[in-house]
Amino acid sequence: MSSLSPLVRSFVSHFGEMGSRWGINRTVGQIYALIYVSQRPLNADEIGEHLEFSRSNVSMGLKELQAWRLVQLRHLPGDRREYFEAPGDAWEVFRTLAEERRRREIEPTLSMLRNALLEEPTTDEDRHAQQRMKGMHDLIELMTTWFDDVQKLDAATLGQLMKMGAQVQRVLALKDRLQGKAARNP
């Protein structure tokens, strides 16, 4: 990584360390970070040179990033090599990651829970377990419905929503008070 500026080296190293906490390997995290901050698309040889990784490690990392839809393949005029770039919009990256995690982790869990809730419990233990599973199912369904709604928002609206934070709670409390008054004074 000696050819990278200290700023980029720090970012790439950090992403590698965080990658393992996010469920991806360190190499993939570093490859993604380098592509993300690059001013132009990079080919596998350039990535390997900058990160001092073997061609096979770069190739496997790029395949994983493509499977996650985090990098796109590009061809440059007059060059037969494959180049890779990442979306520049952080919201787009977040949305892609969220969609992929949902597809890989949430959907299989919901499917399992739906099937489990269709079973007829035969013991008190199974009824209790099924009741707990229903609570988990309902929460995940609520979250995925909310996620679908949020995914439809544009980046500016999403930013405003995130900045609101605890203000949303105050708005909902005010709404409840106003509805309570309206119910008492028909």
KASULRA-V897113 format. One record per backbone hydrogen bond with DSSP energy under -0.5 kcal/mol. NH is the residue of the N-H (numbers start at 1). CO is the residue of the C=O. If there is no record, write none. Layout:
NH/CO ; NH/CO
//
This chain:
4/1 ; 9/5 ; 10/6 ; 11/7 ; 12/8 ; 13/9 ; 14/10 ; 15/11 ; 16/12 ; 17/13 ; 18/14 ; 19/15 ; 20/16 ; 21/17 ; 21/18 ; 22/18 ; 23/19 ; 23/20 ; 24/19 ; 29/25 ; 30/26 ; 31/27 ; 32/28 ; 33/29 ; 34/30 ; 35/31 ; 36/32 ; 37/33 ; 38/34 ; 38/35 ; 42/84 ; 44/82 ; 47/43 ; 48/44 ; 49/45 ; 50/46 ; 51/47 ; 52/48 ; 53/48 ; 58/54 ; 59/55 ; 60/56 ; 61/57 ; 62/58 ; 63/59 ; 64/60 ; 65/61 ; 66/62 ; 67/63 ; 68/64 ; 69/66 ; 70/65 ; 71/65 ; 72/85 ; 74/83 ; 76/81 ; 79/76 ; 83/74 ; 84/42 ; 85/72 ; 86/35 ; 90/88 ; 93/89 ; 94/90 ; 95/91 ; 96/92 ; 97/93 ; 98/94 ; 99/95 ; 100/96 ; 101/97 ; 102/98 ; 103/99 ; 104/100 ; 105/101 ; 106/101 ; 107/102 ; 109/105 ; 110/106 ; 111/107 ; 112/108 ; 113/109 ; 114/110 ; 115/111 ; 116/112 ; 117/113 ; 118/114 ; 118/115 ; 119/115 ; 119/116 ; 121/119 ; 127/123 ; 128/124 ; 129/125 ; 130/126 ; 131/127 ; 132/128 ; 133/129 ; 134/130 ; 135/131 ; 136/132 ; 137/133 ; 138/134 ; 139/135 ; 140/136 ; 141/137 ; 142/138 ; 143/139 ; 144/140 ; 145/141 ; 146/142 ; 147/143 ; 148/144 ; 149/145 ; 150/146 ; 151/147 ; 152/148 ; 152/149 ; 153/150 ; 158/154 ; 159/155 ; 160/156 ; 161/157 ; 162/158 ; 163/159 ; 164/160 ; 165/161 ; 167/164 ; 168/165 ; 169/166 ; 170/166 ; 171/167 ; 172/168 ; 173/169 ; 174/170 ; 175/171 ; 176/172 ; 177/173 ; 178/174 ; 179/175 ; 180/176 ; 181/177 ; 182/178 ; 183/179 ; 184/180 ; 185/181
//
